[in-house]
Amino acid sequence: MIDIAERTSCCVIGGGPAGVVLGLLLARCGVEVTVLEKHGDFLRDFRGDTVHPATLRLLDELGLAERFAQLPHRRVDRVQLPLDAERSLTVGDFRRLPIEHNYVAMVPQWDLLDLLADAAKQEPGFELRMNTAATGLIREGGRVNGVRYRSSDGTTGELRATITVACDGRDSLVRELAELELQDFATPMDVRWFRVPRRPDDPAGLVGLLRERTFTALIDRADYYQVASVIAKGTDQEGRQHPIDEFNESLRRLVPWFADGRELVADWDDVKLLRVKLDRLRKWHLPGLLCIGDAAHAMSPVGGIGINLAVQDAVAAARHLAEPLRTGRLRRHHVAAVQRRRMPNTVLIQGLQRVLHRNVVAPALRGEVDLSRRVPAPLRIINGTPALRVAPPYLLAYGAWPERPPKEALR
């Protein structure tokens, strides 16, 4: 039973980085926009927390840099892989880039989303509905005319919209639509996420370790590490058959400073699994519908660039859609232009991730890579060619090319 029927210009499904940025930009351009977020807050751990230079510049352009600077965050200006106890291989050095924000900021995603949502709420045309899940699309006459939704109190309704934008991630409501056709690429790994206490004299920032057939990243959160442990795909369940004490003992061998008597992981329930996907829709749009971010292209965690690409998708979408939405002249070619703009960048980045999967990650997980003895060819070429050393940090910073927001959204 439908209890409520409403209308907006743009309905955004999902209050993640892409959805909130798109809502903010469109609202500042005078477009009426409603964002539906199924959770009651943004407090979910083990989400991507890397804020790249392109997003930092966007915050500057939106007049939010000072507020962002007040958030608890750490700066990472290099991406390194340890070769042994004394040597590291630099695979990305942001200090080489002639840009103002020549670093990656590590900030809890919920803090970033709160900042963006608070800024958007200052705009009269913006509405963020928490605890409201989209349950289906309204499809009439060959087009999408909005969504059906259910709130946490059981209220159901229809929200009709000129355009519906899916920003609800790799498990998006619209990903199963046959017309969009999902292209899937095999991945060699999954990722375990968990927390480990951090002490003041532990290494700070972002620490990477490649040992014992796993790659482990330690993300400094002041009093704890957020740990991402890359494992061979499909091996998680077998590992969980062993006592958690064995898991902790392997952590102590992997990370020497963990062997100081501190408590590590209490229970397997504290270890969350991310099943890594690498895929993209062949078609991101239908009449009345657009997909961006992970809803259009699920990225590998390699490089930590998923948030950056999603935000850049949102910026491009706002630039193409704001004026026609505001004037009531939105046509399908405006929507298709977003995919034309962003697809080459997606193909390039996913192609590079597939190369790293094949030549670095998979051999490492099979125990065939010992960085102390031999560096894989792609990393060796990059590290040994001065002109190429700038390419990885630039791609991590901006993707293939940066996007600029609509002028009306700037402050």
Secondary structure, 3 states (H helix, E strand, C coil): CCCEEEEEEEEEECCCHHHHHHHHHHHHCCCCEEEECCCCCCCCCCCCCEECHHHHHHHHHCCCHHHHHCCCCEEECEEEEECCCCCEEEEEEHHHCCCCCCCEEECCHHHHHHHHHHHHCCCCCEEEECCEEEEEEEEECCEEEEEEEEECCCCEEEEEEEEEEECCCCCCCCCCCCCCCEEEECCCEEEEEEEEECCCCCCCCEEEEEECCEEEEEEECCCEEEEEEEEECCCHHHHCCCCHHHHHHHHHHHCHHHCCCCCCCCCHHHCEEECCCEEEECCCEECCEEECHHHCCCCCCCCCCHHHHHHHHHHHHHHHHHHHHHHCCCCHHHHHHHHHHHHHHHHHHHHHHHHHHHHHHHHHHCCCCCCCCCCCHHHHHHHHCHHHHCHHHHHHHHCCCCCCCCHHHCC
